[in-house]
Amino acid sequence: MNPYRESLYLTQADWHGYDSAETALAKHQTRAPYYAWFTKGWLPHDKSAMVLDLGCGSGQFLWFLRERGYRNCSGVDLDARQVELGRQLGLDCQAADILTALHELKKRCDLIAVFDVLEHLRKDELHEVMTLISKRLEPGGGRLLLSVPNAESPSGPAVLYGDLTHEAAFTWGSICELCYCHGLTIKAFRDPFPAPVTSLRWVYRLVALTARRIEAARLRVLGLSAPRFWSYNLWAYAEKQ
């Protein structure tokens, strides 16, 4: 195992300045409109759906789901301090590594979220984690939501090498392959940045999309392929066959 993975991810609360439940709550409230955009149209309609968040941190996605009425949400994370902050906010968090959590899980889930996690795994670990995720999803519609570094993005190398614990970045094609190998079908991708969470950011997104089209045309003139998705992270929604 990459020794820096333990050094960094057992102490994320300190690294990101989560010194209290109040600090965590403020960050959760800031993130909420972004999660609403990133997952738009991807969440189960049934608010009693069983949801598991792998790498939940202090519960930012769990808090977002609870605020929208989802009642059966839980998460796991390596950092016991972050988990404790989530618990102080009334969230169902446990300190565990994701492989242990998946092995011990007794129920099937309607949705499993894996945000900014898969890039930290070696290929052998990735295969084991994805195999277990597929087994723990409800057949015929269980949902996987994931976020990974986008290798096609102009910022791809900076994102990949900007974290000592990153093992990989992904493209839309490799994500399709990954899901296919584990009995999952990609239903949608989302190019998340800039997220139009305010009126000003809607304008920013329109400007950014226009600039990307111009840059894509320039690249084609040079005989190069333009990215299908430009954001530094790539979001995807898949379902179990």
C-alpha positions, 0 to 999 in steps of 0.5 A: 500500500502507498504509505502516504495513503495512511498518513494523509487519509487518517488525518483528513480532518486536520489537513482540511481544518475540520476542527469542530462539528460547526465547521463541518456543518458550514462546509456541508451547507456550502457544498449542498447546492453543488451536490444538487447539480452534480447528482441532478436526476440521478438520485432514487425517487424513493426516499427510503432507499438504502444508500451507502457513501464510501469515503464519506468524510465528515458526512457532507453527502449524507447531510445533503441527502438527509436534508432532501428527505432520504432516511436510510443513509450511512457512510464509512471513512478511514478518518475517525476524527471526520467520522466523529464530526459526522456523528455529532451532526447526527449522521450514520458514519463509521470509521472503517476502510471500504473493503472491510465495510463492503465485506461486512455489509449484510444488506443490498443497497439502492445506491452506493456513492464513491466520490474521489476514492477510486483514484486512490486504489491500485488496479488489484484493489480497484477490482476487488472494490468494484466487485464488492460494490456490484455484489452489494447493489440491488439487481436490476437498478441499483445505482452507483454514483462516482467521481474521479479525476478526468485524465482528458481534462487540460488539468488532468495531469495536475489533478492526478499528480496533485495528491501523493496518494493518487494511483490513477486518473480516468477517461469516460472510456475507461469508466465505461470499461470499468463498469462493464467489467463489473456488470454495471451500465453507464447511464450518464456522465456529467461535466461538473465544472463550473457548476451553475449554482447561482445566476452568475455561475450560470453565465460563467458556465455558458462562457466556459462552454463557448470557450471549450467549443472554440478550443475544440475547433482549434484542436481539430484543426491541429489534427488533435482530439478535443476532450469529451469532458473538460472538467478536472473531475468526471461524474458518472451514474451507472446501474446494475444489470 
